[in-house]
Amino acid sequence: MVTDHYEVLGVSRDASEDEIKKAYRRLARQLHPDVNPSEDAAERFKLVTHAYDVLSDADSRRRYDMGGDQNGNGGFGGFGGFGDIFETFFGGGGARAARPRSRRERGQDALVRVTLDLGDVVFGVHRDIEVDTAVLCETCQGSCCAEGTSPVTCDICRGSGHVQQQVRSLLGNVITTAPCGSCEGFGTMIPFPCQTCNGQGRVRSRRTVGLDIPAGVETGLRLQLPGSGEVGRAGGPNGDLYVEVTVTPHPRFSREGDDLLATLEVAMSDAILGATTTIESLDGPVELEIRQGLQSGDVLTIKGRGVTPLRGSQRGDLRVGVQVLTPTKLDHKERQLIEDFAQRTKAPGPRLAEFHQGLFSKLRDRFRG
């Protein structure tokens, strides 16, 4: 007998996979032999199951829609028998899939924070970090058992780690599995746990971890040390250690990318006549040439005195923004000299300049390159 699989399931031909699955489950609950023992229900259940087998597989459904045979020329995309039905409704594969848990577990990751100054960021630094963590129990070496003893098979689950129980459902009595409450699913019991670690295979301890912090790190960056976190239960593998960096502000320098920024106050006479001065960089004293006619907002660049990038070797620059200091208190002779200078140079009076060329613009863009 030729049937329309969509009609059998009571769905439209453009039904989604989820709609097809829901329709099948609804009909299966009504027609399953354990719920409805009539012969008519058994035949309809076979038709419903076969229709679902074809329509639940994308390839066989496509071939069926294109005029293929009742099997869609494909294998079963859904359930292969009554056992698979139970798996769909109640999860897992029943007792066949039950396996005891392993006592060995991976340890948790740990997070510590380290504070650096700007010099550490420029050159990199080695730090010894104190970590409060879990380490392997030296008494039992992770076995969790007292000396001379070992785990024994659980009498309740007989080593499977699971117990079976019967549950009534719409499909009748169904046997399900659950972790054994006596052994917590491990399949074994530890009658004589190690007194040092209380049967955990690990103890809390404080240890020192050496860390080479590379140059170029910045606040918020996390460095990962694989295998340096907590040891797992029963001697399981260590987790990872993460070190989060915080960089404290420097009183004279700030950072912009791989460059260092600073501000240099220059006397008006030095700005006019030019001079040579020495400034303290993070590398030590550096000689800096102040050219004649220097203006407030000008930037002097010292190559290679910035930060070494995290991935690379070419250091950034030290960029020094200039602030020309104007005297605020002049005696009579100093004032006379300035007035004579103004007369000689015939300097124009104050005026508005183009915005992008004015002093405000220079100050705004001082450290932008």
N, C-alpha and C positions, 0 to 999 in steps of 0.2 A: 504494500500500500504506500503510495506516494503522499507525503505530508509536507506542509509548509512549516519549517522549524520556527519561524517567527510567530505563526498562529498558535503553535503548540505552547510556546512560552507566553503568548499574549502580549507581545511587544511589537512596535512598529519596525519597519525595515531599516530605519535610521537610528535605532536605539543605541545608546552608548554601552560600553562594556559594563559599566556599573549598573545600568538599568537591566541588562541581560542577567547579570549575576543576582540582583535582587529578586527578579522574577523567578529564577530557578530555585533560589532558596525558599521562597514563599510556597511554590508548588511542591518542592521536595518535602517540606514539613507536613503538607496535607496528604501526600500520596505514598510516602515511604511505607513499605510492608510492615514495619514495626508499629506504625501508627494506624494505618488503614489496611486491614488484612484482605480486603475484597479483591477478586481477580481483576476486575475492571481497573481498580486503582493501581494494581501491579503493572498492567499493560501501559496505562497512562504514564506511570513513573518511568518505565523504560523509554517511552517516546520523549518525555521531558529531559531525561538524562542524555539521550542521544542528541537531541536538539542543542542542548547546552554544550556538549562535546564539540559540535561543529562550529557553533557561533562564538564560543569563547576563545577560539584560536583565530588570530587575525588572518593567517594565510588560508586556512580552510574556509573561513567565512567569506573571504574575497572570492575564492573559487566557486563556492556555493552561490553567491550573488551573481556570478558571471555565467551561471547555468550548469554548474558542475553537478555531480551525483549527490545523493542524500548524505554521503559521508564527507562531502566537500573535498574529496581527494586528499584529505589530510589526516593526521593522527589526532589523538585526543589532546585538546588544548586545556581541558579543565580537569575533570575527575575520571579516574580509571576504574572505580568500583566503590562498593559501600565503605571500605576503609578510608578512602579519600574524603568521603562525605563527612565522616566523623572528624577528620582532621580539619576540614574547612570550618565546621561549626564550633569545635571545642579547642582548636589550636594544637600544634605539635603533632607528633606521630604516635602518641600513646606511650606504653611501656617500652616499645622498641627503641625510642629515641632517648630514653632516660640514661644519663651518664652521671657518675659521681663528680662533685666539684673538686677541683684541686685546691689544696691548702695554700700552695704557693701563689702569691699575687704580686703584681708589679707595685712598687712603692709609689707614693704620691710625689708629685712635683713640689718643689719648694721655691719660695720667692724671698730674696733679701734685697735690701736697698743699700747703696753705697753713695757717699757724697764726695764729690771731687771739686777741686778748684780749677781755674782756667788753665793754669800751667800744666796740670795733669792731662787736660784735653789736648793741649798743643803737642806735648811730647809723648803721651802715653805713660802708664805707671803700673807697677806691680802692687797688688794689695793682698794681704792675708785676711780672709773673711771668716769670722766666727759664725758657725751655723748650728742652731739647735735642731737636731734631726733624729731620725730613727736609724740605728746601726744594728748589724748582725749580733745576736746574742752569742757571746764567747763561750758560755757554758754549754749550750746545746747545739751550737753551730747551725741554728735554723731548723732543727728537727722538731722543736716544741716539746720534746719529751725529756723526762728526768733521765739522768745517766743510767745506762743499763736497761732501759725500757724502750718500747716501741708502740706505735698505734695498733689497735686491735679492730677486727671487723665488727661493724655495728650489728647487734642482734636483731634490731627491728627491721632494717631494710636489707640485711645480709650483704652489705657491701655495694649495693646499687646506688645509694644516695637518695632514692625515691621510694615512695610508698604508693600503692594503688587504692583507689576508692571508687565505689559505685555511685553514680548520680542519675537520678531520674530526669528525663527531658522529654521534649515533644517527640523525639525519635525512639523513646523507650529508655531502657537502662543502658547507660554508657559508662565505661570504665575510664577514669582519668588518672593521671599521675601527679604527684606533688612532692616537693622536697621533704625528705625525712626530718621530722622535728626533733628527733633524738640526737642525730649526728650532724644536723644542719646541712645535710646534703653532701657531706664529705665521704660518706660510706665507711668511715672508720672513726673510732673514738680514741681519745688519749686519756687513759685511766690515771697516769702519773705525769702530769705536766711539769715542765721545767719550772723550778721555784724562782729562778732569776728573772725570767721573762713572762711568767704566768701562762706559759703555753703559746706565746705569740711568735717565738722565734726571733724576736728583735726587742731592743730596749732603747729608751731615749738617752741621748748623749749629746755632748757639745764637741764639735770637731772643727778643725781649721782647714779651709780650702784656699789654696793659692790661686790667684787669678791675675793674668796679664791683661790689663785693660788697654786696648789699642788707642792710638791718637785719633781724634776726630769724632769721638762720641759726643752725645748731647743729651740734655735732660729728657727723660721719658724713654730713652733707648733701653732695651732689655737684651742682655747677653745670655746665651744659653750654654750651660755646661752639661752635656749629656752624661747620664749615669752618676751625677753628683748629688742627686736628691735623696729622699728617704729610701731605705732598703725595704723591700716588700715583706708581707707577712710570710712566715715560715721560710725565711731566707730567699724570698722572691727577688727578681731583679730590681735594681734601683730606679727611681724616677729621675727626672732631670732637675737641675738647679738653675733658676733664672735670677740674674742680677740686674736690678733696675737702677739706672744712673740718674743722679741729680747733680747739676753743676751750680755752684754758688756764684753769685754776681761778683765781679771784680771791681775794685774801686776806681781803676783808671782805664780799663779796656772792656770793650764789648765785642760780641761776635756777630758777624753777618756772613753766613755760609762758611767759606774757608778763609775769609779775611777777618782781621782784627781791626777795630776802630778805636781811635783815641782823639782827644781834642788838645791842641797846643795853643796856649796863650802867648801872644807875641806883642812886645812893646811897639808902640807906634813908630819909634825911631828905627827899630830893627826892621820893621815892615817896609819903611821907606828906603833905608840905606842897604838892607841885606845884612846877613850875619850867619855865623856857623854856631850851632848849639849841639849839645849832647842830651839825648833823652834816654830814659830807662825803658827798654822793651823786656818782654819775657825771656829773651835770649841774653839779656845783659845790656850794657851801654851801647847806643848806636849814634853815630854822628849824623846830623841832619843839616842840610844847606838851606838857609832861608834866602830866597832870591829877592832882589830889589823890587819894590812895588807890589809886594804881596798884599792880597786883599782878604778881608774877612769872608769866610765861606770857601776859600781855595782849599784844595786837598793835596797834601804831599804824600807820595807813595814810596814805601820802603819795600822792595821786592823780597819775597821769600821769608818774611818774618811773621807770617800768619799761621794758620792751623794746617797740619797735615791731614788730608781727607781720609775718611774711614776706609775707603777703597781707592788707593792711589798713593803716590809718593811725592807729587809736586805740591809743596806748601803754598798756601795763599799768601797774601800781602798784608802789610801793616799800613793802613790808610789813616793819615793824620789830618783832621780838619782844623783849619786855622781860625783863631778868634783874635783879631787885632784889638788891643786895649787902648782906649782913648783916655788921656789924663783927665781927671775930674777936678783937681786942685792945682792951680798954677800961681807961682809968685809973680811979682811985677816984671821981673826980667824975662822969665819964661814966656809970659804973655806977650811981651814986646817982640820976642824972637818969632813967635808964631804969627803975629800980625805982620811982621816984616816978610816972613815967608809967604804969607797969603798975598801981599802986595806984589812981590816979585813974580809969583807964579800966575797971578791974575786968575786964580781958580774960580769957576762959576759958582753961584750960590746954590742952595738946595733946590732940587727939582725932582719931579716924578720921572722915573725911567720906565722903559718897557718892562712889563710884568715878568716875562721869562728871562730878562737879563738883570733884574734888580736884585737887591740884597736879599729880599725875602725868598726869592726863587733859589738863590745860591745856598742859603741856609737849609731850605727844604731838601735840596738835592745834594747836600754836602757829601754824603757817603754812598751815593748811587753810582759811582764810577766815574 
